[in-house]
């Protein structure tokens, strides 16, 4: 059985969310025989290359995932010789790791992967209410007001949700805003303090990922997530 280790080097929360999404990709691609596991944040003083060599003693491949923020932040990373991005590029380009180590950058952060399915995100929040716990996607799609909200936030390409200036609004902020609108739509009388407490935050990403649906149409909305599927698909 092919064994794949996905390493989300910057976040333990991302590791849990990516494992969920990777298993959904595995199901979509009909890769029943592939085993997928994840590892979270790289903890110093761990040397990345040494850690990868150890992982490859038991795994067929290692997929390294880091967030790729806006163009300004990405350019700055490339200019720093010891940045995590440049360390990864050196390893991926090392002939000793050819076909075994891959880099997948989550363009505009992991949240851009979640935003491929705004209906699924809506259902994460909606299913906390009894009337939406069964057949949530059908119920939301059949409700004109709820469907309008979902359609308004659904981007055809979620990689285009970018920060125009460093520290500007990106995919994470976009998802937070969407979650606030969802909570207000589900309960017009919700107090602001409840919105602040219940809105999206990074720690919720694994739970939100459980509600994301992956199919051909939805996967087209993010090429970097599709790339993850393409790499996994090499190990049938």
C-alpha positions in Angstrom: 0.0 0.0 0.0 1.5 3.4 -1.0 2.1 5.6 2.1 2.1 9.4 1.9 3.1 11.8 4.6 1.8 15.4 4.3 3.7 17.8 6.4 2.1 21.2 7.1 5.2 22.9 8.3 3.6 26.0 9.7 0.5 24.9 11.6 -0.8 22.0 13.7 -4.4 23.1 12.8 -3.5 23.0 9.1 -2.3 19.4 9.6 -5.7 18.3 10.8 -7.6 20.2 8.1 -5.3 19.1 5.3 -5.6 15.5 6.4 -9.4 15.8 6.0 -9.2 17.5 2.6 -6.5 15.0 1.4 -8.7 12.0 2.3 -11.6 13.7 0.5 -9.3 14.0 -2.6 -8.3 10.4 -2.1 -12.0 9.4 -2.2 -12.7 11.6 -5.2 -9.7 10.1 -7.1 -10.7 6.5 -6.0 -7.3 5.8 -4.4 -8.6 3.3 -1.8 -5.1 1.7 -1.5 -3.3 4.9 -0.6 -2.5 5.6 3.1 -2.3 9.3 4.1 -1.0 10.7 7.3 0.0 14.3 8.4 2.5 16.0 10.6 2.1 19.5 12.0 4.4 22.5 12.7 8.1 22.2 12.2 9.6 22.6 15.7 13.1 24.0 16.1 15.8 22.9 16.3 14.7 20.2 14.0 16.7 20.2 10.7 14.2 19.8 7.9 16.4 17.7 5.6 17.2 15.3 8.4 13.6 14.9 9.4 12.5 14.2 5.8 15.2 11.5 5.5 13.8 9.8 8.6 10.2 10.0 7.3 11.2 8.5 4.0 12.4 5.4 5.8 8.7 4.5 6.3 6.9 6.6 3.7 6.8 6.5 -0.2 6.7 10.3 -0.4 6.6 13.4 1.7 4.5 16.4 0.6 5.5 19.7 2.2 2.8 22.3 2.5 3.2 25.9 3.4 1.0 28.9 3.0 1.7 31.2 0.1 0.4 34.7 1.1 0.2 37.7 -1.2 2.9 38.6 -3.8 4.6 41.0 -1.4 5.2 38.4 1.3 6.1 35.7 -1.2 8.7 38.0 -2.7 10.2 38.7 0.7 10.5 35.0 1.4 12.3 34.4 -1.8 14.8 37.1 -0.9 15.7 35.4 2.4 18.3 32.7 1.8 17.3 30.8 5.0 13.6 31.2 4.6 11.5 28.0 5.0 10.5 28.4 1.3 14.0 28.4 0.1 15.0 25.5 2.3 12.2 23.5 0.8 13.1 24.4 -2.7 16.7 23.2 -2.1 15.4 19.8 -0.9 12.8 19.4 -3.7 15.5 20.2 -6.3 18.0 17.7 -4.7 18.3 14.7 -7.1 18.4 12.4 -4.0 14.8 13.3 -3.2 13.5 13.3 -6.8 10.0 11.7 -7.0 9.9 11.4 -3.2 9.6 15.0 -1.8 7.1 17.5 -3.2 6.2 21.1 -2.4 2.6 22.3 -2.5 2.0 25.9 -1.7 -1.5 26.7 -0.4 -2.1 29.9 -2.5 -3.5 32.6 -0.3 -3.4 30.3 2.7 -5.4 27.2 3.7 -8.6 29.2 3.9 -8.5 29.6 0.1 -8.8 25.8 0.0 -11.8 25.8 2.3 -13.5 28.6 0.2 -13.8 26.3 -2.8 -17.1 25.3 -1.2 -18.9 28.2 0.4 -22.0 26.0 0.7 -20.1 23.6 2.8 -18.8 26.5 5.0 -22.4 27.7 5.4 -23.4 24.2 6.5 -20.6 24.0 9.1 -22.3 26.9 10.9 -25.9 26.0 10.1 -25.7 22.4 11.3 -25.2 23.7 14.8 -28.9 24.4 14.6 -31.4 21.6 14.7 -33.3 22.5 11.6 -30.2 22.2 9.4 -28.7 19.0 10.8 -30.1 16.8 8.1 -29.8 17.5 4.4 -28.3 20.9 5.1 -26.9 21.5 1.6 -30.3 20.8 0.0 -32.1 23.1 2.6 -29.7 26.0 2.0 -29.8 25.6 -1.8 -33.6 25.7 -1.7 -33.7 28.8 0.4 -33.4 31.9 -1.9 -32.0 34.2 0.8 -29.4 31.7 2.0 -28.4 30.7 -1.5 -27.9 34.4 -2.5 -25.5 34.8 0.4 -23.5 31.7 -0.5 -23.4 32.7 -4.2 -22.3 36.2 -3.3 -19.2 34.9 -1.5 -18.4 32.0 -3.8 -15.5 32.8 -6.0 -14.8 31.0 -9.2 -11.1 31.0 -8.4 -10.3 31.3 -4.7 -6.6 31.9 -5.4 -7.6 35.5 -6.5 -8.6 36.5 -3.0 -5.4 38.3 -2.3 -4.0 41.1 -0.2 -3.4 44.3 -2.2 -0.9 45.5 0.4 1.0 43.6 3.1 -1.3 43.0 6.0 -4.4 43.6 3.8 -7.4 41.5 3.4 -6.8 37.9 2.2 -8.6 34.6 2.2 -8.6 34.3 6.0 -10.2 37.7 6.4 -12.6 36.9 3.6 -13.7 33.7 5.3 -14.1 35.5 8.7 -16.3 38.1 7.0 -18.4 35.4 5.4 -18.8 33.6 8.7 -20.1 36.8 10.3 -22.7 37.2 7.5 -23.7 33.6 7.9 -24.3 33.9 11.7 -26.3 37.1 11.1 -28.4 35.4 8.4 -29.1 32.4 10.6 -30.1 34.6 13.5 -30.8 38.3 12.7 -31.0 39.0 16.5 -27.6 37.5 17.4 -25.7 39.8 19.7 -22.4 41.1 18.4 -20.5 39.4 21.3 -21.8 36.0 20.0 -20.7 36.8 16.5 -17.2 37.6 17.8 -17.2 34.3 19.7 -18.6 32.0 17.0 -17.1 33.4 13.8 -14.4 31.6 11.9 -10.9 31.3 13.4 -8.0 29.2 12.4 -8.6 26.6 15.1 -11.9 25.8 13.5 -10.4 24.9 10.1 -10.4 21.1 10.7 -14.1 21.1 11.6 -15.0 23.3 8.6 -13.0 21.0 6.4 -15.3 18.1 7.3 -18.2 19.9 5.6 -16.3 20.6 2.3 -17.4 18.6 -0.7 -14.8 17.9 -3.5 -16.0 17.1 -7.0 -14.8 18.1 -10.4 -16.5 21.5 -10.5 -15.6 22.5 -7.0 -11.9 21.4 -7.4 -11.5 23.7 -10.4 -11.8 26.7 -8.0 -8.3 26.2 -6.6 -5.3 25.0 -8.7 -3.0 24.6 -5.7 -5.5 22.1 -4.0 -5.8 20.4 -7.3 -2.0 20.1 -7.4 -2.1 18.3 -4.0 -4.6 15.8 -5.6 -2.3 15.4 -8.6 0.7 14.6 -6.4 -1.3 12.1 -4.3 -2.6 10.6 -7.6 0.9 9.6 -8.6 1.0 6.9 -6.0 -1.9 4.7 -7.0 
